[in-house]
C-alpha cells in the first residue's frame, strides 16, 4: 500500500515539473488591458495536443507588473482574455466558435489563483 502511495505521489510531482517547464516556455501570448487600466490579462500557449492548445492565463497589476493570479486551461479555438464590464473577473474565451469561457479568474482573485501565481 505504501508503495502505491509513493508511486502516485512521485508521478504527481513529475507531472507538475513537466507542466511547470511548459509554463516557463509559454509562447504566442495575447495581452489585454482592462478598461480602467488597473489590470492586464495575458494568455500564452504552453503545449499542443492535436487540435487542442493548452494555455496559461495570468492576471497582472498593470502598474507594477506583478502577477496576481494564474489559471491553466485548454481550448481548441484560442484563449483570448476578456474582462467583464464591471471588472469582477477575466474570462479566457475561445477565439471562434460558441464563445464559451474556458478559463476564469475572479477579481480580486481567490486564494488558490493567488497561490498558483506564487509557485512556478
Secondary structure, DSSP 4 states (H G I P E B T S, - for coil): -HHHHHHHHHHHHHHHHHHHHHHHT-EEEEEEE-TTSSEEEEEEEEEEETTEEEEEEEEEETTT--EEEEEEEEESS--EEEE-TTSSEEEEE-SSTT--EEEEEESSPPHHHHHHHH--
